[in-house]
Amino acid sequence: MNKSLRITRDSTLTATRRLVIDAIWRTQHALVLSHRDPDADSLGSALALGEALENRGAQATVAIDSPELIAPPLDELLDVNRVLPLTAELADGQYDTVFVVDTASPALLGAESSLCEAVFRDRTVVNVDHHASNRRYGTINYVEDIAAATAEVLWVLFSDAGISCTEKMAVNLQTGLVGDTIGFQIADTSARTLRAAASLMESGGLTHKTPRRVLNARTIIAARLYGAALAEVQSTADGRIVWTSVTHDLVATVNARVEYSHGLPNALQEIVGAEIAAVFYEIGASATRGSLRSTSYAINGVAERFGGGGHQLAAGFTIDQPIATARRVVLDQLEKLLDG
């Protein structure tokens, strides 16, 4: 990046960081939201922010579209039972500030657009994220796309604001860091990421406990689904693209739920010769969710083409198409990406 552009960018981030910190200190009644299809970073970040707000005297409600989809081992996150469903009744609450974490677009909240509009209306919306594809939809938008996780962004904000991390906050933020970096293995893992991890360890966020389990642990049913999905792996483009599908029929064979299939994209990415990995999840008769991973190709553009987004090397999307149709059109775009 050009030095003058970097200085401008860093100055802008610093100024915006002050606005976020000011919002954290000023809010009296906050609603903390994150995206549907909860993961370690989205949940850990939302829970940690909710506690930080409460510790400085505010009321904080944490909500996502469908908390019933929080599957093991994510249900081991501390205070996860406080997460409420995002409903019209909740949107009518007396909130002065809405904090949205780890969510690149309001559409990813999963709620109807009218409900999102009601939640945001006449309130300060603070959008905190690390995805380059973030749509900057908030009143205040703090997006650090060089950060490895939103948990890292929050650690920076808390540190600058003089907010100490309790043990629960440290565990939840560390879980977000470990989950989004796949155990500090991805290219976005920086020296600052590791400093954040070290600081959180000192506050009680030990990586070998809840964070490790959220990354690796599975129930026996989830393990059977994981194995069944891996047994269905196929490839195209001479093995450069590998993919599998988690269909309703496959889920039924092991008496599981689609939500139990975490970790599959990362497993496929380790296949020798694979440059792009894709997992297709059947979430309805005419609805398919997809997760993409790559070792070197910017696949977020493909995800954005289908209404999703994410990072250059890790992205996701949801398509209102049957899984067979969705798989065909997405694989076609991925092959075109490889062809240049």
N, C-alpha and C positions, 0 to 999 in steps of 0.2 A: 504494500500500500504506500502511496505517495506520502512523504513525511507531513506535509501541510494538511493533507486530508486526514491523516491519523490524529494530528493535534486537534483539528476541528471536531472529529468524531469523539475523541476522548473528552474534550471540553463539554460537548453536548451531553454525553453520558453522565459526567460529573454533575452538571446542572440538574439533569433529570433525576439523578440519584438523590439530590437534596430535596426535590419535590416529593419523591416517594417517602423519604424519611420523615418529612414534615407531615405527610398524610398519615403515616403510622402513628405519630405522636398526637395529632389533632383529632383523629376519629374517635367517636364515642360509642358508635354502634356499627359494627362492620359485618358484611357478608363476604365470606371467602369462598370462591368457586374454583373449580378446575374441570378438566375435560372428561367426557364420557370415556368408557373403556379405561378405567383407572389403572395406573402403573405406579411403580415405587416412587418416582420423582414427583408426579402430580399429587399423589396422596401425602407423601412425606412432607412436601413443601407446604401444602394447604394446612396440614395439621400443625406444623411448626409455626407458621404465620399466625394461625388462630390462637395458639398459646401465647406467642409473643405479644399480641394485641391485648389479650386478657391480663397478662402479667403487668402491663403498664396501665391497667385500669379500665380498658374498653370492654364492651360486650362484643363477642364474636360468635357468629354462626358459620359453620363449615358445611357446604353442601355440594353434591354432584348430581348428575341426572339420575343415575340408578345405583345407589349404594349397595343394593342386593347383588350387584355384579362383582363386588369385592370378594375375590376368591382366595382360598389358601394359596400361598402363605402370606399374601398381602394383609389378611385379617389379623396378622400378628403385630402390625404397626400399633404403636402406643396411642391410646385414646381413639382408635378407629371407629368405635361404636358411637362417637359423637357426630359422625357424618350423617347429614339428613338428606332426603330426596329434594331436588330442586322442583318446587311446585308453585302454582299461581298464588297459593296462600302464603308461601314463604316470600314470594316476590313483593307482597303487600306490606312486609315488615318495615319498621321505622329505622331503616339503615341510612346513615349519612354517606358511607363509603362502601363501594363494592371492589374488593380485590380479586383479580382473576390471575391465577398462576399457571404457568406451563401450558398455555392454551393459545395457539397461533391465530385462531379465528373464533368469533362467537358461535359459528356453526358447529364447532367441535365441542361445545358445551352439551350438545345432544338435545337440548330443549327446542320446542317450537320457536320460530323467529319472533312471534308475538310475545312469548314469555320472556325471551332475552331482552326485547325492547322494554318490557315492563320493569325488568330487573334494573336496567341501566338508566331508565328515565329519571331525570332530575336528581341524579346522584353523581358524585365524583367516582369515576371508574379508573382504578389503578391497575394497569396491565403489566405484569412482571413475567418475563419469559426469557428463553435462550434460543428460540428457534428463528433462523434467518427468514423463514416464510411468514413471520408474524405480521398481521395486517394493520397494526397500530390503531386499534379501534377504541382505545381508552381515552379518558380525559388526560391522563398521564401515562405515557408508554415508556417503560424501562426494559429494553430488550438488549441483552448482552449476548450476541450470537457467537462470541468467542468462548463463552463459558461452556463447560461440559454438561452442566445440568442446571435447572432452575434452583435446585438446592444450593448450588455454589453461588448463584446470584443473591439469594436470600442471606447466605452467610456473609457476603460482602456488605449488604445493606445493614444487617444487624450489627456487624462490627463497626461500621461507620456511625451508626446511630447510638452506639454505646449500650446496645441491648445484649445482655448476657444470655447464653444458651443454657437452659436447664437440661438435665439429663434426658428428659423426654424429647425436647426439641432437638438435642444432639443426635439421639437415636434416629429420629424421623428424617432429619436432614442427611445424616450419613447413609441412611437407606436409599434416599434419592440419589446421592452421589454414586454409591456402589451399583445401584440398578441401572442408571443411565450410562455409566461408563463401562458396564460389564466388568466390574472389578478393576477399574482403572486401566483398561486395555485399549480404549478407542483413541483415535488420533487427537481428539479435542482435549484429552487429559493433559493439563498443563502443570507447571510448578505451583501455580496458585490453587489449582484443584487439590493437589496433594497437601498444600498448606492448610486448606480448608479441612481436609480429612484429618490432618494431625490435630488441628484445633478442636474439632468435634470429638476426637478420641479423648482429648484431655477433659472434655466436658461430660464424658460418659458414653459417647457414641462409638462403642467398640465394634470394629468391622467384622469380627468373627462371630457375633451374636445375631441379632435380628437382621442387619443388612445382608450378611452372608446367606441367611436362610431365605430371605426374599429373592435373592439372586438364583439360588440353586435348589431349594427344598421343593418337594412335590409330595402330594398324597399318593397313595398307591393307585387310586383311580386316575389321577393326573399323569402318573408315570405310564400307565397303560395307554392313555390317549397319546402321550408324547411318542411312545414306541410305535403305535399304530400309524400316526401321521408320518413318522420317519420311514416306515415301511412303504409308504405310498410316494416317496420322493421320485420325481422325474426330472429330466433335463432336456434342454434344447440349446440351439446355437453351439453345437459341438461341446456340450458340457459347461459352457460359460455361464449359462443361466440354469439354476436349479430351483425347483418349486414343489410345493405340496399343497394339498387342500384339506381343510378340516370341515367336513360336511356333517349335516345332521345325522346321516346314516352312520358315519364313522364314529361320531360322538355316542350314538345309541348303542353301538356294539360293546362299548366299555362302560355304559351307564354313567357318562360324565356330562360335563357342560363345556361349551365352546370356550368359556373363560378360563378353563383349566389348562389351556394349551400354551401357556407362557414359555418363552425361551426357544421356540422353534426357529424363528428367523436367524438367531445367532448360531444355532446348531448347523443350519444349512450353509451358513456363510463359511463354515470351517471345512466344507467338502473340497478336496483337492481339485483344482482347476476351475472352481466356481468363482465368477467375478460379480455376479448378481444373484441374490437369493430372494425368493418371493413366497409368502404364505398367504393363502386365500381362505377366509373364514366365512362359512355360510351362516349368516345371522338372520335370514328370513328367506321366504320363497323367492323374493325379488330384491334381495339386499345382500351385498357381499362386502366384507371388510378385508383390507389387504395390508400386509406389512412388507416393506422392501428393505434390503440391506445390500451394500456394495463395498467392495474393497478399494475401488478407485473411480467409478463412474458416478456422476452427480445424478442420483435417481429422484431427487426431490421434485424436479421438473415434471417427471412422469406422474408422481403423486398429485401434484398441483393440477395437472390436466384433468384429473378425476375428482377434483374438489377437496383434495387433502393437502398435505405438506409435510414439513419436517426439516431434517438436516440434509446436507448433500449426500451423505452415505447411509442415512437411516431415515426412512419416511413412511407415511401411511396414508390411507384413503378409505372412503366408503362409497360404494357405487350402488345405485338403485337398479341392479340387474341380477338375474339369476347367476349363480356361481360359475356355471359353464361359460356363459357369455362374458362375464367380467374377466374371467381368467384368460379367455381368448384375446380380448382387446388390450388387456394390460401386457400380456406377453408379447403381443405384436409391437407395442410401443417400446418395450424393453429391447427387443431385437433391433429395432430401428436405432435405438440409442447406441448399441454396440457397433452397428454399421457406420455410425458417425453421420 
